[in-house]
Amino acid sequence: MIIAQISDTHLTLDTPDANQRMRDFALTVADINALDPAPDVIVHTGDIVHNGRQDEYAQAAATLAKARAPVYVLGGNRDDRANLRAAFSASGYLAPDSDFVDYAIDDYPVRLIALDTLSSGSNKGDFCAERVRRLIELIDAETTKPIAVFTHHPPFEVSVGPDRLHFETTDMVSRLRQALQHSGRVVAVFSGHVHRAAAGNVGSIPATVVQCIATTLRKGEYPPDMKTRPVYQVHRFDPIWGFTSETRIVEARPLAPGICDTSLPGRKRVP
């Protein structure tokens, strides 16, 4: 099984770099479409848009509609649950009446579980007792497949950047970590939020963070020719060895006609 993971596109319509963010997003989807072998799924691990607005989600949904593989999304701290759910409701995997944007996908050799780590009070993660209960239910609902879990906020300490912990309290991340280790069948945790690559563990479970797709917000040092080239990750699963992840640098080539119009009305197209 092959999973393409993207995160932190932070799509916006009214900032000076709005066109660049749209271009980064569209180029990334086009690059994923060109992968051979093609991924089985694309998972977006949150901060799809920057302000949680309906018009931003309309643009994001139009871009993701160009993807050839099935797309699954989860919310980040910049997302709005109701507007996200409305924008992607046609896909059928988001429960319309749930307090949280969490779900499981059982259509593949690896079971995919998406978690909701949004906080109503800060940009850091939250994982309350109700979300712990829901996660354990999702894990226990199917008992034969390995599980890959997707979160926006990473459930481990990140050694670079101003914040090592990306949840509001240590108790929250401890609850999440304990729940992830509940069954012994979670084989990987994939996250976003940090805007740079990072790796850690949840007990014996490998956990990684993918870079930010929005190049104007990406952290870390990159050579000049990569400043406007998005980066994402491709995760390949082997039943014996588990997941092997590689970083994919988006090809710096013009978008083919019809892929996506990356300019906004009244704005100059990014070259």
VENLINVEN-V43837 format. One line per field, one symbol per residue. phi: phi as a letter, one per 20 degrees, with the letter a starting at -180 (. if undefined). burial: 1 if it has 16 or more other ideal C-beta (glycine too) atoms within 10 Angstrom, else 0. A space follows every 10 residues. Layout:
phi = ???
burial = ???
//
This chain:
phi = .cdedcalfl fbdbdgdgff fffgffffff fffefcffff bdddeolfce cmefffffff fffffffeeg dcccedfeed gffffffdff fneeffdefc ecacddecfd fdcddddfde dbeeecbeff ffgffffffe fbddefcddd cfefebfded nfdedddfcf ffffffffff egdndfdacd ccmfmbfbba bdmeefccce ffffffdfdo ecfgfdgddf cbcddddcge eneddcedef fecfffgnfa eeddgndfff f
burial = 1011111111 1110001111 1111111111 1110000011 1111111111 1110011111 1011011010 1111111111 1011111100 0001000001 1111100101 1111111110 0001111000 1101100110 0000011111 1111110100 0000111100 0110111011 0000011111 1111111101 0100111111 1111101100 0000000111 1111101000 0110100101 0000000001 0100000000 0
//
